[in-house]
Amino acid sequence: MHEFSVTKSLVDLCNQEAVRNDMKEVRIINLKVGRFTGFSPDSIRFYFEHLKTNTRCATASIVFEEVPIKIKCCDCHKHSTIDEPILLCPYCGSNAIDLISGREFSVASIEGE
């Protein structure tokens, strides 16, 4: 359900930017989504198809760039890329870690005419 509100905000933002930049239509939205967000690209696409109707995004598509989960251990100071949001150092097992990336959800660019 979080994807609905996030996608609604995405459509609103892209419409505002299209108006501000004199774009008649948005064609491509390049989106960065961190793995740690838990957002499903399929759900975002589903909601986007319904929410974009009668907006400047009506013909647009979304291109997703997945941002991996990267951590730094505060104990052994090693950097790691992890597949699952289990925040333990794979080297020493410490749970004292800093999350470097994986929480991103941002529009990298909007393409249109």
N, C-alpha and C positions, 0 to 999 in steps of 0.2 A: 504494500500500500504506500510505502514511502516513495516509490517510483512515480506514483501519480503526481504528488505535489512537486517533486523535483522536476518532472517533465513539464508540468504546467509552468513552473518558473522559467524553465529553459525556453519554452515557446514565447512567453512574455518578453524575456530578455532579447531573444533574437528578433522579434518584431520591433521592439524599441530601437535596437541597433540598426535595423533595416530602414526605419523611418529617419533616424538621425543621420544616416549615411546615404540617403536618397536612393535606396535600393527598392526596386519594384517587387522583386521576389528573391527569396533566399533559396539557393540551390543545394548547398552542402554545409552542414554544421560539423566541424571537427571537434570532438569531445574527448577529454581526458578523464578516465574513470579509474580510480585506484581500487585494487583488489580488496583492500580492507574495508571499503564502503559497504560491501555486500549488495550493491546495486546490480540488478540483472539487466544486461543490455537488451535481452529479448523483451522484458517488461517495459523498458523505456521505449523501445521501438513500437510496441503495441499501443501504449498510451499516446505516443507522439502521432501515430497515424490518425487517431481520433481528435486530438487537441489542435492539430495544425490546420484543420478545415477552416476555410474563410479567413485565413491569415496570410501574411506574406511568406509564410513557411509552407504553404499548401503543397508545393511541388518538391519540397526539400527532402533530403535524406541525411541520416546521421552516420558519420564515420567514427567508430570508437577506437581510441588508443588506450589499451590497458596499461596502467602504471603498476609495476610490481611492488610487493611489500618488501621494503628494505629496512633493516635494523642495524643498530650498533650496540654492542654489548658494553655496558658500563664497567664490567669487571675485567674481561680479557681484552677489551677494546677492538675486537674484530668486527668487521662489517659482513653482513650476510643478506642474501635474498632468500626469502622463505615463500613456500607455496600456500601454506595455510595460515590463518591468523592466530596461530599458537605462538604467543610471544615469549619464547624461550630461546636462549642462545644455542645454536646447534653445535657449538664447539665446547662450551663449558657447562651448559645447562642452566645458567643463571637466568632469573626472570627480571634482572635489573637491566632493562634495555631501553634505548631511545628509538622511537619509530621515525625513520628518515623519510620514507615515502610509502604511499599506499592509501592515503586518505583523500587524495585529490578528487575533485569533481569540478571540472572547469571547461569552459568553452575556449579551445585553442584558437579557433578562427571560424569566421562565417564567410562563405563565398556566395555571391549572387550578382544580380544585374540591376 
